[in-house]
């Protein structure tokens, strides 16, 4: 099996990915758009995770060069850490 899932799924599949990870009760760190915090479907899980907030906007690599993301992202961590909200 595995100890922890570290993933960056397509954001269009985030709901299904989170649902499956919680169904498996799998420990995970997952990259997600900040906007997930206001999604209705996310409410059932938000008390079970920690949220890591990067100090600055993350850069993604595309075609060998880093590009600044047009949106903010956070890391969702399960099981919950000792702190629910962590600024990196």
C-alpha positions as CSV (number, residue, x, y, z in Angstrom):
1,X,0.0,0.0,0.0
2,X,1.4,3.5,0.8
3,X,2.2,5.8,3.7
4,X,1.1,9.1,2.2
5,X,-0.2,10.4,-1.1
6,X,1.4,13.6,-2.4
7,X,-0.5,14.8,-5.5
8,X,-1.4,17.6,-7.7
9,X,-4.5,16.3,-9.5
10,X,-6.2,18.3,-12.3
11,X,-8.4,20.8,-10.4
12,X,-11.4,19.6,-12.4
13,X,-11.0,16.3,-10.6
14,X,-10.3,17.6,-7.1
15,X,-13.7,16.8,-5.7
16,X,-13.5,13.1,-6.9
17,X,-9.8,12.9,-5.8
18,X,-10.6,14.1,-2.2
19,X,-13.6,11.9,-2.0
20,X,-11.6,8.8,-2.9
21,X,-8.7,9.7,-0.5
22,X,-11.1,10.2,2.4
23,X,-13.0,7.0,1.4
24,X,-9.6,5.1,1.7
25,X,-8.7,7.1,4.9
26,X,-5.4,7.8,3.1
27,X,-2.9,10.3,4.5
28,X,-2.3,12.9,1.9
29,X,-0.8,16.3,1.0
30,X,-2.6,17.7,-2.0
31,X,-2.2,20.9,-3.9
32,X,-5.5,22.8,-4.4
33,X,-6.7,26.2,-5.5
34,X,-7.4,28.6,-2.7
35,X,-11.0,28.9,-4.0
36,X,-11.7,25.3,-2.7
37,X,-12.3,26.8,0.7
38,X,-15.6,28.3,-0.4
39,X,-16.8,25.3,-2.3
40,X,-20.0,23.7,-0.9
41,X,-18.6,20.2,-1.3
42,X,-15.5,21.0,0.7
43,X,-17.4,21.9,3.8
44,X,-17.8,18.3,4.9
45,X,-14.0,17.8,5.0
46,X,-12.6,21.2,6.2
47,X,-12.6,20.3,9.9
48,X,-10.6,17.1,9.2
49,X,-7.6,18.7,7.5
50,X,-4.8,21.3,8.0
51,X,-4.3,24.0,5.5
52,X,-0.8,25.1,4.5
53,X,-0.5,28.6,3.0
54,X,2.6,29.4,1.0
55,X,4.4,32.6,1.7
56,X,4.0,33.7,-2.0
57,X,2.4,32.5,-5.1
58,X,3.8,29.2,-6.4
59,X,5.4,29.0,-9.8
60,X,4.6,26.1,-12.1
61,X,7.0,24.8,-14.7
62,X,5.7,24.7,-18.2
63,X,7.8,23.8,-21.2
64,X,11.0,24.0,-19.1
65,X,10.4,27.5,-17.7
66,X,8.8,28.6,-14.5
67,X,5.6,30.6,-14.8
68,X,3.8,32.4,-12.0
69,X,0.4,30.9,-11.4
70,X,-2.5,33.1,-12.2
71,X,-4.2,31.9,-9.0
72,X,-3.3,31.2,-5.4
73,X,-2.9,27.6,-4.2
74,X,-2.8,26.0,-0.8
75,X,-1.8,22.5,0.5
76,X,-4.4,20.3,2.1
77,X,-3.0,17.9,4.7
78,X,-4.7,14.9,6.2
79,X,-4.7,13.8,8.9
80,X,-4.8,17.1,10.5
81,X,-1.5,18.5,11.9
82,X,-1.3,20.0,15.4
83,X,-2.2,23.3,13.8
84,X,-5.2,23.7,11.5
85,X,-3.7,26.7,9.6
86,X,0.0,27.0,8.9
87,X,1.7,29.8,7.1
88,X,4.8,28.7,5.2
